[in-house]
Amino acid sequence: MISIEVKKVLNNNVLIASHPRYEEVIMIGKGIGFNRKKGEVISAESAEKMFVLKNENEQENYKKLLPLIEEPILSVIIEAIDLIKRRVRGELNEHIHVGLTDHLTATIHRINEGINIRNPFLDETKTLYPSEFDIAEEVVELIQARTGVSLPEAETGFITLHIHSAITNKQVSEINQHSQLIASLIAVVEEQFDMSINKASMDYMRLVRHLRFAIERVLREEKVEEPEKISTLLQEEYPVCYNLAWKLIKIMQNVLKKPVFDAEAVYLTMHLQRLQRNN
């Protein structure tokens, strides 16, 4: 049995303790903080959950957040993060404890107050991160089963971004910016072609994923070889798609503040031509 020392009680169910192996830990369990005093020695096994947050800023933010959350909501969020850990291969960035906890707490309160939640980038998110979206759906089902709160599909999209953020060690704001950029590029395509793209079609999925990887290549400054003969052919055969491809590239350059290699226009033209032909 491992003995640990209580450092601070946050509420009846959460306390901060000093662990002989992990230094400061956050312990969660029903009634674990009731009548506890600083310096009291308890067993590690008395906690249902124990978090070790290595990053000091994350640890401090989490400690400030926990006392503000009602126990039933905190309990289901902790269970949701455990579910995500089991579904994902590899380590999650520990920011998910702060980011997703804060986000879900605010969301559940908004739902209970009858506030409508919108997500203008839902289609792009579903297409870009399908495996994360599947896990997010499980999280939504868990929250409804435990609390009776039904989260809309728009919220599933936001949870997806938090999961992807934790997997890739990227900020949610950065991921969201890329989703916004892709959504705006798709809107330009629809306007140019004067059509509404079927968001369930394979052509849409291919285009969105191509745009995602193109953005990542631009950010990495990864050069793509330009097949000159194909470039000339596409420019002559499909001038509308070729010009649209360059329009999209200029938008990407303006948003990302980085140059886009000419070869991207070739591959983008091919996706646009397929999309136009099949629609």
C-alpha positions in Angstrom: 0.0 0.0 0.0 1.3 3.4 -1.0 0.8 6.2 1.5 0.5 9.8 0.3 0.1 13.2 2.1 -2.8 15.5 1.7 -1.6 19.0 0.5 -4.9 20.7 -0.3 -8.6 19.7 -0.3 -10.5 21.2 -3.3 -13.9 19.8 -2.4 -15.4 16.6 -0.9 -14.4 14.5 -3.9 -11.1 16.1 -5.1 -7.8 16.8 -3.3 -4.2 17.5 -4.1 -1.6 15.2 -2.5 2.1 14.6 -2.4 3.0 11.2 -3.9 6.4 9.5 -3.1 6.9 8.6 -6.8 5.0 11.2 -8.8 5.4 14.2 -6.5 2.1 16.3 -6.7 -1.0 14.4 -7.8 -4.7 15.1 -8.2 -6.9 12.5 -6.4 -10.5 12.0 -7.2 -13.0 9.8 -5.4 -16.4 10.0 -3.8 -15.9 11.6 -0.3 -12.1 11.4 -0.5 -11.8 15.1 0.6 -14.4 15.0 3.3 -13.0 16.1 6.7 -9.4 15.7 5.4 -6.7 18.0 6.8 -3.5 19.2 5.3 -0.6 16.9 6.2 -2.9 13.9 6.8 -1.6 10.6 5.4 -4.0 8.5 3.3 -3.6 5.5 1.0 -3.3 6.0 -2.8 -5.8 3.1 -3.2 -8.5 5.3 -1.6 -8.8 7.3 -4.8 -11.0 6.2 -7.7 -8.8 8.2 -10.1 -5.4 9.8 -9.8 -4.0 12.3 -12.3 -0.3 13.2 -12.7 0.0 16.4 -14.7 3.7 17.0 -15.5 3.2 20.4 -17.0 3.0 22.9 -14.1 0.7 25.3 -16.0 -1.7 22.6 -16.9 -1.6 21.4 -13.3 -2.4 24.8 -11.9 -5.2 25.4 -14.4 -6.7 22.0 -13.6 -6.6 22.7 -9.9 -8.4 26.0 -10.4 -11.0 24.5 -12.6 -12.0 21.4 -10.5 -13.6 23.2 -7.5 -16.0 25.1 -9.9 -17.5 21.9 -11.4 -20.5 20.0 -10.0 -19.5 16.5 -8.9 -21.8 14.6 -11.4 -20.5 16.6 -14.3 -16.9 16.2 -13.2 -17.4 12.5 -12.8 -18.7 11.9 -16.3 -16.0 14.1 -17.9 -13.3 12.1 -16.1 -15.0 8.9 -17.4 -15.1 10.4 -20.9 -11.4 11.2 -20.9 -10.7 7.6 -19.7 -12.8 6.4 -22.7 -10.8 8.5 -25.1 -7.5 7.2 -23.7 -8.7 3.6 -24.2 -9.7 4.3 -27.8 -6.6 6.2 -28.9 -3.3 4.6 -29.7 -0.3 6.3 -28.0 -0.2 9.1 -25.5 -2.6 12.0 -25.3 -1.4 15.5 -24.6 -2.3 16.1 -20.9 -3.9 19.5 -21.9 -7.1 17.4 -22.7 -7.7 17.3 -18.9 -8.0 21.1 -18.8 -9.3 21.9 -22.3 -12.0 19.2 -22.6 -13.1 19.5 -19.0 -13.5 23.3 -19.3 -15.2 23.0 -22.7 -17.7 20.2 -21.7 -18.6 22.0 -18.4 -19.5 25.2 -20.3 -21.3 23.2 -23.0 -23.5 21.3 -20.6 -24.5 24.5 -18.8 -25.4 26.1 -22.1 -27.5 23.1 -23.1 -29.3 23.2 -19.7 -30.0 26.9 -20.3 -31.5 26.2 -23.7 -28.8 27.9 -25.7 -28.4 26.6 -29.2 -25.0 25.3 -30.3 -23.9 25.9 -33.9 -20.8 24.5 -35.6 -20.3 25.9 -39.1 -17.4 23.5 -39.7 -19.1 20.3 -38.8 -19.0 18.7 -42.3 -15.3 19.4 -42.7 -14.5 18.1 -39.2 -16.4 14.8 -39.8 -14.5 14.3 -43.1 -11.0 15.4 -41.8 -11.0 13.4 -38.6 -13.4 10.4 -38.9 -11.8 8.2 -36.2 -11.8 11.0 -33.7 -15.4 11.8 -34.6 -16.4 8.2 -33.9 -14.8 8.5 -30.4 -16.5 11.9 -29.9 -19.9 10.2 -30.6 -19.1 7.7 -27.9 -18.4 10.5 -25.5 -21.7 12.2 -26.3 -23.5 8.9 -25.7 -21.7 8.4 -22.4 -22.7 12.0 -21.2 -26.3 11.4 -22.1 -26.4 8.0 -20.4 -24.8 9.4 -17.2 -26.5 12.9 -17.0 -29.5 12.8 -19.3 -28.0 15.8 -21.2 -28.3 15.3 -25.0 -25.5 17.1 -26.8 -26.2 18.0 -30.5 -24.0 16.8 -33.4 -22.5 20.2 -33.6 -20.9 19.6 -30.2 -19.6 16.2 -31.3 -17.6 18.1 -33.9 -16.0 20.3 -31.2 -15.2 17.3 -29.0 -13.5 15.8 -32.1 -11.2 18.8 -32.3 -10.2 18.4 -28.7 -9.4 14.7 -29.2 -7.4 15.4 -32.4 -5.6 18.2 -30.5 -4.5 15.8 -27.8 -3.4 13.2 -30.3 -1.3 15.5 -32.5 -0.1 17.9 -29.7 -1.5 20.9 -31.6 -3.6 23.7 -30.2 -7.3 23.4 -30.7 -7.3 27.0 -32.0 -4.8 26.0 -34.8 -6.9 23.0 -35.8 -10.0 25.1 -35.8 -8.3 27.7 -38.0 -7.5 25.0 -40.5 -11.1 23.7 -40.5 -12.3 27.3 -41.0 -9.9 27.7 -43.9 -11.1 24.5 -45.6 -14.7 25.5 -45.1 -14.1 28.8 -46.8 -12.3 27.2 -49.7 -15.2 24.8 -50.2 -17.6 27.7 -50.2 -15.5 29.4 -52.9 -15.7 26.2 -55.0 -19.5 26.0 -54.6 -19.9 29.6 -55.6 -17.6 29.3 -58.6 -19.3 26.1 -59.8 -22.7 27.4 -58.8 -23.6 24.2 -57.0 -24.1 22.7 -53.6 -21.6 19.9 -53.0 -22.9 16.6 -51.6 -21.0 16.4 -48.3 -21.4 12.7 -48.2 -19.9 12.1 -51.6 -16.5 10.6 -52.2 -15.4 13.5 -54.3 -16.1 15.9 -51.5 -14.1 13.7 -49.0 -11.2 13.5 -51.4 -11.1 17.3 -51.9 -11.3 18.1 -48.2 -8.6 15.6 -47.3 -6.4 16.9 -50.2 -6.8 20.5 -48.8 -5.9 19.3 -45.3 -2.7 17.7 -46.5 -1.9 20.6 -48.7 -2.2 22.9 -45.7 0.1 20.7 -43.7 2.6 20.6 -46.6 2.6 24.4 -46.8 3.1 24.7 -43.0 6.1 22.3 -43.2 7.3 24.1 -46.3 7.5 20.7 -48.1 8.1 21.1 -51.8 5.9 19.1 -54.2 7.4 18.2 -57.6 5.6 19.8 -60.5 4.8 17.6 -63.5 5.2 20.3 -66.2 3.5 18.4 -69.0 0.4 17.6 -66.9 0.3 21.2 -65.8 0.2 22.6 -69.3 -2.3 20.0 -70.4 -4.7 20.8 -67.4 -4.3 24.5 -68.1 -5.4 24.0 -71.7 -8.1 21.3 -71.1 -9.7 22.6 -67.9 -9.0 26.4 -67.7 -11.9 27.0 -65.2 -10.7 24.4 -62.7 -7.1 25.5 -63.2 -7.9 29.1 -62.5 -10.1 28.2 -59.5 -7.2 26.1 -58.1 -5.0 29.2 -58.2 -7.7 31.3 -56.6 -7.8 28.7 -53.7 -4.0 28.7 -53.5 -3.9 32.5 -53.1 -6.5 32.3 -50.3 -4.3 29.7 -48.6 -1.2 31.9 -48.9 -3.0 34.9 -47.4 -4.3 32.9 -44.4 -1.3 30.8 -43.7 1.2 33.6 -44.5 3.4 31.1 -46.3 4.1 30.4 -50.0 2.4 27.6 -51.8 4.4 25.6 -54.4 3.0 25.7 -58.0 2.6 22.0 -58.1 -0.3 22.2 -55.7 -2.3 23.8 -58.5 -1.9 20.6 -60.6 -3.3 18.2 -58.0 -6.0 20.6 -56.9 -7.1 21.1 -60.5 -7.5 17.3 -60.9 -9.7 17.1 -57.8 -11.8 20.1 -58.9 -12.3 18.6 -62.4 -13.5 15.3 -60.9 -15.8 17.1 -58.6 -17.3 19.3 -61.4 -17.7 16.3 -63.8 -19.5 14.1 -61.3 -21.8 16.9 -60.1 
